[in-house]
C-alpha cells in the first residue's frame, strides 16, 4: 500500500470566514472521491489543527499501490477538485508519498 499525505497553507489574503469556507469545500471535495477512483482505499482531510500548527489542512490518503496513486493524480474527478477547490486558495503545498506494509 502507498500513503499520500499533503499539508497545505491557505493564502494569507483570505479572511478567517473565507478560510473556513475553503477548508470545508476542500474536505467535501476530496473526501467525496471515496469509492470513485480505482485503488483509492481511504481518504481523509483534517481541517482543524491544534493552535501550535503552522499549516491549515492535511490530506491523509491510502492507495493500493503506486500505480493507483498515479491514476488518482490524473483522474478527471480528482483534477476537478484540485483545480476548482484546492489550487486557487493554497499558497504552500508539501507532499510525502511512501510505501506501507499491509
Secondary structure by P-SEA (a helix, b strand, c coil): cbbbbbbbbccccccaaaaaaaaaaaaaaaaacccccccccbbbbbccccccccccbbbbbbcccaaaaaaaaccaaaaaaaaccccccccccccccccccc
